[in-house]
Amino acid sequence: MIINLVIKNIKNSILEFRKVYLLMLLSQFVAIICIFFSYGIYGNYSAKMQELNIDSYSIGTSFENTKVVNIKECLPQLLNEFDYKLDYVFVGGFWNDTPVSMHFEYHNGMYDISKTVQDNIKLESGRTISIEDMTDGLNVVYSYRGETDEVGDIICIDSVDFEVIGVDEVAPGDLSIPFTASNNDIKVFVVIFNFRELPTQADYSIIKNTFEKKFGKNVSIDEFDIRDEEELISMKSIIVISVAIGIISALNTCLMYGYIISKRRKQMAVYGIIGASKGLRLAINELEIVIVSLVIEITGFLLYRCMLQAIITDIYESSVSLYSFKSYGIMMSIYFICIFSISFIMLKIMNKKELVEMLKQAG
């Protein structure tokens, strides 16, 4: 019975107050779209501001049953993601209980020497590993074994001959070779990515996902406190955006709907005369707003989700995961509560008038 009256009122209002009603519907539709849009923009900004969450300039990975050749297979694609964000990469391995180290930078698809490492070398004799050694993949070795080795000596590392080009004693016992050298059978136990600035959670995820996909249980990644992207956006920001726009839209809706209700005084008075209580009359008008608002919300959600969301996330480089069904649900619920609460207060005030007074005002 009540639903039939509400639907009838909606039809009559659209016919009798077409411009006002359409304007009211449009304002609600724009409001719900604005809430989704504002959340996406602010959420993306907020996430980026909180991304620098890893409190170390280095991300380390340790390996078992892994050789240099295996690292070489997946490293270029991984390093292309970072380019100049990385200072250098350290790859550590063993040959007959002797540590073998490789330090390098990677820019524009090319391996380069590590300037940071080169600046800290204390050369005793010979020279350090050069760009040409790295580019050409020469089998040369820089020895940290002091008097044990001399420039020009040949060291056989796992069946491959390396010529000693330089010697110092900064890290006694270590041998350093170009990462591009032909010895691919050295067993790797660690790879460390050293960044110029604090790495982001996205950087960490790239390393973790790439290595775990390639090496499975043979790799172990440093653990950091990583939060889900949805958690980066505080619940407070969702509430503030939804409430702010929701209240403005609710006030605008009530202003226009109040005009329509004021033109219905005679109809409401007639309902009262035939026995409809104040509560029933309030419920009829409130249900009209509720039904219309729900239809607009659902329509706005479907349009934004199916069409606008992809455009917004592409233009502003937002993450799709920001727009979870949970986030949509919270925003839509808050908006609905704003509309319901303010319209209820308005109708409560308008419904205080007695039937005689309503008939007089209706003329």
Secondary structure, 3 states (H helix, E strand, C coil): CHHHHHHHHHHHHHHHCHHHHHHHHHHHHHHHHHHHHHHHHHHHHHHHHHCCCCCCCEEEEEECCCEHHHHHHHHHHHHCCCHHHEEEEEEEEEECCEEEEEEEEEECCEEECCHHHHHCCCCCEECCCCHHHHHHCCCEEEECCHHHCCCCCEEEECCEEEEEEEECCCCCCCEECCCCCCCCCCEEEEEEEEECCCCCHHHHHHHHHHHHHHHHHHEEECCCCCCCHHHHCCHHHHHHHHHHHHHHHHHHHHHHHHHHHHCCHHHHHHHHHCCCCHHHHHHHHHHHHHHHHHHHHHHHHHHHHHHHHHHHHHHCCCCHHHCCHHHHHHHHHHHHHHHHHHHHHHHHHHCCCCHHHHHHHHC
